[in-house]
């Protein structure tokens, strides 16, 4: 019998997938010029990788009516699919875990605090706290 042996997929760990998710940014945070990853926002609920390289990522959203769901899911598929050894990506939505700021990572909270501090330093006070109409 001749022929090449079937290629065995590289072993993928959940940690590798989680690292790739640091490159998936929430579109709303980007539009507010505060790009934050799904990981830093605390939106990644679970990462699992099967022996054959199939990765499953379960995420929640910052709002149940999020219009960016297709964009987020596509970005997860692209970034995780680029991890060596990943053969397929499934993205699941967790509708049972409402987002709250406490879910953010320490790094995410620090990034947001730094951006707010910069705003206070550079924006006129009326842009931060508009004056009441007379």
NORGIGI-V753169 format. One record per pair of residues at least 12 apart in sequence whose C-alpha atoms are under 10 Angstrom apart, sorted by the first residue. I is the first residue (numbers start at 1). J is the second residue. If there is no record, write none. Layout:
I/J, I/J
//
This chain:
8/52, 8/53, 8/85, 9/51, 9/52, 9/53, 9/84, 9/85, 9/86, 9/87, 10/51, 10/52, 10/53, 10/83, 10/84, 10/85, 10/86, 10/87, 11/49, 11/50, 11/51, 11/52, 11/53, 11/84, 11/85, 11/86, 12/48, 12/49, 12/50, 12/51, 12/52, 12/53, 12/54, 12/55, 12/83, 12/84, 12/85, 12/86, 12/87, 13/47, 13/48, 13/49, 13/50, 13/51, 13/53, 13/55, 13/83, 13/85, 13/86, 14/46, 14/47, 14/48, 14/49, 14/50, 14/55, 14/56, 14/57, 15/47, 15/48, 15/49, 16/47, 16/49, 16/80, 16/83, 16/84, 16/86, 17/47, 17/48, 17/49, 17/55, 17/56, 17/57, 17/76, 17/79, 17/80, 17/81, 17/82, 17/83, 17/84, 17/86, 18/38, 18/39, 18/44, 18/46, 18/47, 18/48, 18/57, 18/80, 19/39, 19/79, 19/80, 19/83, 20/39, 20/76, 20/78, 20/79, 20/80, 20/81, 20/82, 20/83, 21/37, 21/38, 21/39, 21/40, 21/44, 21/47, 21/57, 21/75, 21/76, 21/77, 21/78, 21/79, 21/80, 22/36, 22/37, 22/38, 22/39, 22/40, 22/76, 22/79, 23/36, 23/37, 23/38, 23/39, 23/75, 23/76, 23/79, 23/80, 24/36, 24/37, 24/38, 24/39, 24/40, 24/72, 24/73, 24/74, 24/75, 24/76, 24/77, 24/78, 24/79, 24/80, 25/37, 25/38, 25/39, 25/40, 25/41, 25/71, 25/72, 25/75, 25/76, 26/38, 26/39, 26/40, 26/41, 26/43, 26/61, 26/62, 26/68, 26/69, 26/71, 26/72, 26/75, 27/67, 27/68, 27/69, 27/71, 27/72, 28/62, 28/66, 28/67, 28/68, 29/41, 29/112, 33/115, 34/111, 34/112, 34/114, 34/115, 34/116, 35/108, 35/111, 35/112, 36/104, 36/107, 36/108, 36/109, 36/111, 36/112, 37/108, 38/59, 38/60, 38/61, 38/62, 38/72, 38/76, 38/104, 38/105, 38/108, 39/59, 39/103, 39/104, 39/105, 39/107, 39/108, 40/103, 40/104, 40/105, 40/106, 40/107, 40/108, 40/109, 40/110, 40/111, 40/112, 41/61, 41/62, 41/99, 41/100, 41/101, 41/102, 41/103, 41/104, 41/105, 41/106, 41/107, 41/108, 41/109, 41/112, 42/59, 42/60, 42/61, 42/62, 42/99, 42/100, 42/101, 42/102, 42/103, 42/104, 42/105, 42/106, 42/108, 43/58, 43/59, 43/60, 43/61, 43/62, 43/93, 43/94, 43/97, 43/98, 43/99, 43/100, 43/103, 43/104, 43/105, 44/57, 44/58, 44/59, 44/60, 44/61, 44/93, 44/94, 44/103, 45/57, 45/58, 45/59, 45/60, 45/92, 45/93, 45/94, 45/97, 46/58, 46/59, 46/60, 46/92, 46/94, 47/59, 47/91, 48/90, 49/86, 49/87, 49/88, 49/89, 50/86, 50/87, 50/88, 51/86, 52/85, 52/86, 52/87, 52/88, 53/81, 53/83, 53/84, 53/85, 53/86, 53/87, 53/88, 53/89, 54/81, 54/85, 54/86, 54/87, 54/88, 54/89, 54/90, 55/77, 55/80, 55/81, 55/83, 55/85, 55/86, 55/87, 55/88, 55/89, 55/90, 55/91, 56/77, 56/80, 56/88, 56/89, 56/90, 56/91, 56/92, 57/73, 57/76, 57/77, 57/80, 57/89, 57/90, 57/91, 57/92, 57/93, 58/90, 58/91, 58/92, 58/93, 58/94, 59/72, 59/73, 59/76, 59/91, 59/92, 59/93, 59/94, 59/95, 59/97, 60/92, 60/93, 60/94, 60/95, 60/96, 60/97, 60/98, 60/99, 61/93, 61/94, 61/95, 61/96, 61/97, 61/98, 61/99, 62/97, 62/98, 62/99, 62/100, 62/101, 63/95, 63/98, 63/99, 63/100, 64/94, 64/95, 64/96, 64/97, 64/98, 64/99, 69/93, 72/91, 73/90, 73/91, 73/92, 73/93, 74/91, 76/89, 76/90, 76/91, 77/89, 77/90, 77/91, 116/128
//
